[in-house]
Amino acid sequence: MTSYCDGMERGVVQPEIFEPLCAVFRRKLRAEGLKYTPERAQVLDAVLGFEGLFEAERVIDAVKTSGIRVSKATVYRTIKLLQDAGIIQRVLLDEDQARYQVVYGGGGSDLVIRLDGGEAIAVQIPELVALRDKVCAKLGLTAKGHRLHIFAVKG
């Protein structure tokens, strides 16, 4: 089995960020007194294979095809740990279904969420990044990221 965290390819060019994410996740687990198990590694690997927004059910389906048996509960708990580690964030497009996206290393996450269509549109707002950095600098801090979700409907 190949894995992003093993530093191997899956037929696509692998961004450099994947290996450090494994280390970030391992540190988070260690801090919580938890182990980096093959099941958790497989969930992380599945999450890193998605582009854009994804649902927990898609992670479960992706993990099932890996050959490692992982319970639904383990997938949901691991998703929560990935959120707590700052690797992914939860995006609510509607009240019924949470979606997630990888955010670690992205510097910022700005979305316009269409309430009338359930669509999330990624936007770049350089002025927001400049303001974020200015506010942090005034406080003697360095920004590591941000998120802005704008909820909108047509017309």
C-alpha positions in Angstrom: 0.0 0.0 0.0 1.4 3.4 -0.9 0.7 6.4 1.3 1.3 10.1 1.1 2.9 9.9 4.5 5.3 7.2 3.3 6.6 9.8 0.8 5.4 7.7 -2.1 3.4 8.8 -5.1 0.0 7.7 -6.2 0.4 8.6 -9.8 0.3 12.3 -9.2 2.8 14.9 -8.3 3.0 15.0 -4.6 3.2 18.5 -3.0 5.9 18.9 -0.3 3.3 19.6 2.3 2.1 16.0 2.7 5.1 14.7 4.7 5.1 17.6 7.2 1.3 17.0 7.8 2.1 13.5 9.1 4.6 15.0 11.6 2.0 17.6 12.6 -0.6 14.9 13.1 1.8 12.7 15.1 2.7 15.5 17.4 -1.0 16.2 18.0 -1.7 12.6 18.8 1.3 12.3 21.1 0.1 15.5 23.0 -3.3 13.8 23.4 -1.6 10.5 24.6 -2.7 8.7 21.5 -0.9 6.6 19.0 -0.4 7.1 15.2 -2.1 3.8 14.1 -2.4 2.4 10.6 -6.1 3.2 10.7 -5.4 6.9 11.6 -2.7 7.0 9.0 -5.1 5.7 6.4 -7.7 8.3 7.3 -5.1 11.1 7.0 -4.0 9.6 3.6 -7.6 9.5 2.3 -8.2 13.1 3.4 -5.0 14.3 1.7 -6.2 12.7 -1.5 -9.2 15.0 -1.8 -9.2 18.4 -3.6 -11.5 21.0 -2.3 -14.4 20.1 0.0 -15.2 16.6 1.0 -17.7 14.8 3.3 -16.9 12.3 6.0 -18.8 9.6 4.0 -16.3 10.1 1.2 -13.5 9.5 3.6 -15.2 6.3 4.8 -15.6 5.1 1.2 -11.9 6.0 0.4 -10.7 4.1 3.4 -12.7 1.0 2.6 -10.9 0.7 -0.7 -7.5 0.8 1.0 -7.7 -2.7 2.4 -7.3 -1.6 6.0 -10.4 -2.2 8.1 -11.4 1.1 9.8 -14.6 1.6 11.7 -16.9 4.6 11.0 -16.3 5.7 14.5 -12.6 5.8 14.0 -13.0 7.8 10.8 -15.1 10.4 12.6 -12.8 10.6 15.7 -9.8 10.9 13.4 -11.5 13.7 11.4 -12.0 15.5 14.8 -8.4 15.0 15.7 -7.3 16.4 12.3 -9.5 19.5 12.9 -8.0 20.0 16.4 -4.5 19.7 14.8 -5.4 22.5 12.3 -4.9 20.2 9.3 -8.5 20.4 8.2 -11.5 22.6 8.9 -15.2 22.0 9.0 -17.3 24.0 6.5 -21.0 24.1 7.1 -22.8 24.6 3.8 -26.2 23.8 5.2 -27.6 22.5 8.5 -27.7 18.9 7.4 -24.2 18.1 6.3 -20.7 19.2 7.3 -18.0 19.2 4.8 -14.2 19.6 5.4 -11.2 20.9 3.6 -7.5 20.7 4.1 -6.2 24.0 5.3 -2.8 23.4 6.9 -0.1 25.4 5.1 -2.6 27.4 3.0 -2.2 30.6 5.0 -5.9 31.4 4.7 -9.2 30.0 3.7 -11.8 32.3 2.2 -15.1 30.9 1.0 -18.3 32.4 -0.4 -20.9 29.8 0.5 -24.1 29.8 -1.6 -26.9 29.1 0.7 -29.3 28.7 -2.2 -27.2 26.1 -4.0 -24.9 24.5 -1.4 -21.8 25.6 -3.4 -18.6 26.8 -1.8 -16.5 29.2 -4.0 -12.9 29.7 -2.9 -11.9 33.4 -3.2 -8.6 35.2 -2.7 -8.8 38.5 -0.8 -5.3 40.0 -0.6 -6.6 43.0 1.4 -7.8 40.6 4.1 -4.4 38.9 4.3 -2.7 42.3 4.6 -5.1 43.4 7.3 -4.7 40.1 9.2 -0.9 40.5 9.1 -1.1 44.2 10.2 -3.3 43.3 13.2 -1.0 40.5 14.2 2.1 42.7 13.8 0.6 45.3 16.1 0.1 42.6 18.7 3.7 41.3 18.2 2.3 38.1 16.6 2.8 36.3 13.3 -0.3 35.1 11.5 -0.3 31.4 10.6 -3.6 31.4 8.8 -7.2 32.6 8.9 -10.6 31.6 7.6 -13.5 33.7 6.3 -16.8 32.3 5.3 -19.3 34.6 3.6 -22.8 33.2 3.4 -24.7 34.5 0.3 -27.7 34.0 -1.9 -28.3 35.1 -5.5 -29.9 38.5 -6.0 
